Each structure stands twice: as C-alpha cells, then as structure tokens.
Amino acid sequence: SASYFLMPVLHGDVCHLCVAGPALWPWLSACYWRELLGIQFWIGGVIFLGMLGKAVYYAEFQSIRYNGLSVHGAVVFVEILSAVRTLARLPRLSALIHRVVGVGLLISFLPYILRCRGNPEGQFG
C-alpha cells in the first residue's frame, strides 16, 4: 500500500522536529530571558507555597497520629496558603480582583465559620 512507503518520510519529519525544537530552545531562551526570568520567579513562588502547605499538613497529621491532638490554626493557615497560591495563578483581573478575592475567602472560610459557630469550644468532629 502507499501508506507503507510514506512511513519513513513521516518518521523522518518527526525526527527532524524532535531535534530542531531542543536545538532552538537555548536561542529562544536567550532572546526572551527577561520574560522567562519573571515567569520562573512566579512559578518558583507557587511551588514554594505548595511545599509549605504540604509540610504544614504533614505536621498536622503527625501531631494527630502521635498525640491525638490537632494543631489549632494549621488547617486555616493551609487554607490561606491555598488561596494565595490560587491568586498567584490567576491572570490579571484589574477591576474584578477584589470581587474574586472576596468570593474566594467567603467560600474558603464559610465551612470553618459555620462549624465554629455551632461548636463554641472550637472542637472539630
């Protein structure tokens, strides 16, 4: 069949693209280094906040595992970190950013507020 004879041509084209992409990447990176540096800074910040949140969750779970006690405020701290990470990933919203932040905070803390209101000792469960 005709497609059998075209297979080496198609694989050759794909091979050329796979070699050309990485070969062009250093040149493109050198041309746009200022934009890339800013993007990498924000990506690094979001990754750091994610690692900090996971570390706090790990400490919370270890405290529950060994002592049977929950660390007061740890979950709230991680919720705030999660909200900050989400805001860091959002595009610039100009005039809408205050509304987005307000609705996000309301959605994040509404279950916590309702749970504490029904339980004056602040105990979970």
N, C-alpha and C positions, 0 to 999 in steps of 0.2 A: 504494500500500500504506500501511498505518497507520504503519509504522516510518519512512517518509519524512517524515510530518508531525511525528513526535516528535524528529527530529534537531535542530531549532533549540532545542527545550526542553532536551535533554541537553547540547548545546554551551553553552547559556546557564548551566546549573548548574555545569558545569566551569569556565566563565569566572569565575563568582562565587567559586568555591572558590580559584581561582588568584589572585584579587585579595584575598580575605579572609585567606588564610594569611600572605602577607608583611605585610599591614596589622596583623595581630595579633602578629606576631613581636616588634616592639620592646616592646610592652606586656608580653608574657610574659617577655621578657628582663629587663625592669626588675623584674618581680615576683620572679624567681628568680636575681638577679645573683650572689649568693654561691655558689650551687651551680655556676653556669656558670663563674665565675672559677676555681674549683678544678679543674673538668674541663678547662678550656682550659689551665691551667698544666701538667697532666699530659700533655695532648696535645702541647703545645709541647715538653716534655721528651723525649717519644718521638720526635718529628720531629727534634729536635736530635741525639739519639743515632744516628738513621738517617743523617743527613747526615754526621756524624763518621765513621761506619763506611764510607760510600761514599768519603769523602775519603781514608781510610787505604787502601782497596782501590785507588783511583786512584794514590796514591803508590807502592804496591807494584807495580802493573802498569807504571807509568812507569819505575821502577827496573829492572825486568826488561827492558823494551823498550830502554832506553838503555845500561845497564851489563851486563845479563845476570845480575845478582845479585838474589837475593831478600832482602828486609829481614827479618832474624831477629826473630821475635816479632810481626810485623804481622798475620799471619793469626790468631794466637792472641788478639791484642788485639781484632780484629774479632769473633771468636767470643764473647769475654767481653761485648762490647757487644751482640751479638745476644741473648745470654742475659739481659742486664739489660733490654733492650727487651721481650723476651717476658714477663719477670716484671712489668714495669710495666703490661703489658696484661692480666695475669691478674686476675680478681676476687679479693677477699679470701678466702683459703682457710683461715684461722685455724690449726688444728692440723695441717693437711696441707701447709702451705707448705714445711716443712723437707724432707719427702719429695719434693715436686715439684722443689725446687732441687737436691737430691742426684741424683735420676734425670736431670734436665736436664744437670747438669755431667758426669755419667758418660757420657751419650750424646754430648755435645759433644766431650769430650776423649778418649774411648776410641780413635778412629782415630789421633789425634795421638800418644797414648802408645804404641800398638802400632807405629806407623811408626817412632818414635824408638828403641824397644826393639830392633827388627830392624836398625836402621841407627845404630851408635854415633856416627858423625860428625855426625848430625843433618841430613844432606842429604836433600832431597826428590827423588822421581822414581825 
